[in-house]
């Protein structure tokens, strides 16, 4: 049995190395990479009468623009963008 473990350690040393710290430290390190914010609060300008006013950067002109959409259309657009980026 020890021969198999020694062989595995030679082939894949990272898979069987001792942990450096506990789970809390690992979570603190990985959280910024895993838990990303899809849209920040300062980009949502107004939510009124079922309409969402928000800022976005036009990919063609690289300029910031403002648009207003019905809330359901905004949610659809938001979730579509999240799914495309792997955030949902």
PyMOL commands that set and color helices and strands:
alter all, ss='L'
color gray80, all
select helices_A, chain A and resi 2-11+23-34+41-43+71-85
alter helices_A, ss='H'
color red, helices_A
select strands_A, chain A and resi 44-48+51-57+64-70
alter strands_A, ss='S'
color yellow, strands_A
deselect
rebuild
show_as cartoon
